[in-house]
């Protein structure tokens, strides 16, 4: 999924801190469900769409 947002903008929209977003994107941390729900809401996309990638 590509939304063309900076990590800073996604941080502002989701409330998930930038370092956490970096670790999720890099695959170096297991994302908590609460983080994924906040990110999906910020992107206005179903959670299932995030999990497919």
NORTA-V78295 format. One record per helix or strand of 3 or more residues. SS is the DSSP state (A for helix, B for strand). FROM is the first residue (numbers start at 1). TO is the last residue. If there is no record, write none. Layout:
ss: [SS & SS]
from: [FROM & FROM]
to: [TO & TO]
//
This chain:
ss: [A & A & A & A]
from: [7 & 18 & 33 & 47]
to: [14 & 26 & 43 & 52]
//
